[in-house]
Amino acid sequence: MNLKPARAGRAATLCAVLAAVSAAWGQDAGTIEGKVADAGSHAPIANARVRINGTGVQQTQERNATTDDSGSYKVTGLAAGDYTAHFDADGYLGSTSMVVRVGAAAVRVSAELWRAAVLRGRVLDAEGQPADAMPVELYPYRSGRPVTVKSGQDGRFEFTGVAPGVYALAARPAPKAKDGTADAPTWFPGFTARAQADRVTARPGAEVSGLEIRVRRVPVWKVEGTALDEEGHPLGGVSVKLRADDEWQPDEGSAVTSPDGTFRFAAVRAGDWRLTAAGAGREGYARVTVDKSDVERVAVRLYAPFVLTGFIDRADPPGADGKRRLTGVYLIPQGGEGRQVLAFHEQDGSIRFPKVQPGRYVILPVGYIPGYYVESVKMGDRDVMAKPVELTDGSIPFRVVYRGNAGRVRGTVEKGGGSIAAIVPADEALLDGQFIRTVKCDDAGRFEVGSLRPGDYYAFAFDRAETAALTDVAFVRSLRSVAVPVHVEAGQPADVELKVTPWPE
């Protein structure tokens, strides 16, 4: 099952939320205060910038502050309501913390910022000469969208503001065919397959230089085919895009079908590819494997979208504004065909996807409501939680069921003040940000994690953590030797004792 695209995007969002705090609701002006510190050394950061923005009915309110030598800040004169605090400082990565229900009492919101790293290197073409104006991409090593820069006239490139982590680096030349070959996207230091790429480790505040990529030239072949409607009739004027099997890499090329519905890609490297076609109010997908020969007569069948409906069954009370918090649902296509779509429920719990392509999907709830957990995803009487399901025009509505008797895990990390505790489902189908929890321990190494779905988990304590990596099945398997198993019951606490493990590079 391929959940990585959705996982990675949601996990990155969860990593950005460093603190969530609440204060008693009141009508009087309120205060937000706290400290900003270095995430590695925990030393205070002076002159850090703090921006407080209102949300909802308070969205027009904004206040700014700067931390003093002790890293402290204070923002006063806030009307009761919901706010978001943004933190940044020179040489550091910014962060965002959600502030809930500021009222008459002061609310404390602190943040720790990671020092940014810098990565430098150069690109050489297939003849070993510096390659100028070539796109260079920096990917999170396990999955995720890249950051792209272009090399200078001497082939040199630089990435600034890089978050601590492990990365894969690639140069992406224009695919110009000549004598049956073309320059290929090349992974550092000189591989055409991402799986072979050397890891690039960025530590907090580090400056990594000498990263040299030598572009490879490889054989290419033709891919030809026809776009067809539901009845098998050719469709002209349809846009067809070619993309590698890696969901996060950009389109390799595009074509428009001729009046007889045919299309052609003249320079395609060996490998597995996806074709996406759109036009005439329809969409279609196909897969093709290129292996040392041209590929002809590929049929891409396009279908009109349909409407899918559902219901979010959750008995949470409304907030002070009389409204419920919204959660969403992703439809994750299976087998590399189709596109991922997201919708949010209405106040009455109903949810609607207006344009869904027929195919197999995983229906995946997203969004965190304190005290609640996702019990099931039902289609009729069948629970399809984390399971592929065929969706077509006429599919019955689905129902996402939340329960309020969530379990929780509490514990202590030996010599683990400031470490990160992670609670990860043992069921690999649930390795998603909806079910994974991470929390920073207090100065004594204590932590508590709530809103857990009953079941079996692995508990970890790390010196730092990349939440997105915890959605990777192979990566989590590699960590089992340092995990502490923990079983969570509905409405009950589970206690665990942990030791700090260095985050694997």
Buried (B, 14 or more C-beta within 10 A) or exposed (E): BBBBBBBBBBBBBBBEBBBEBEBEBBEEEBBBBBBBBBBBEEEBBBEBBBBBBBBEEBEEBEBEBEBBEEBBBEBEEBBBBBBBBBBBBEEBBBBBBBBBBBBBEBBBBBBBBBBBBBBBBBBBBBEEEBBBEBBBBBBBBBBBBBBBBEBBEEBBBBBEEBBBBBBBBBBBBEBEBEEEBBBBBBBBBBBBEBEEBEEBBBBBBBEBEEBEBBBBBBBBBBBBBBBBBEEEEBBBEBBBBBBBBBBBBBEBBEBEBBEEBBBEBBBBBBBEBBBBBBBBEBBBBBEBEBEEEEBEEBEBBBBBBBEBBBBBBBEBEEBBEEEBBEBBBBBBBBEBBBBBBBBEBEEEBEBEBEEBBBBBBBBBBBBBBEEBBBBBBBBEEEEBBBBBBEBEEEBEBBBBBBBBEBBBBBBBBEEBBBBBBBBBBBBEBBBBBBBBBBBBBBEEBBBEBBBBBBBEBBBBBBEBBBBBBBBBEEBBEEBEEBBBEBEBEBEEEBEBEBBBBEBEE
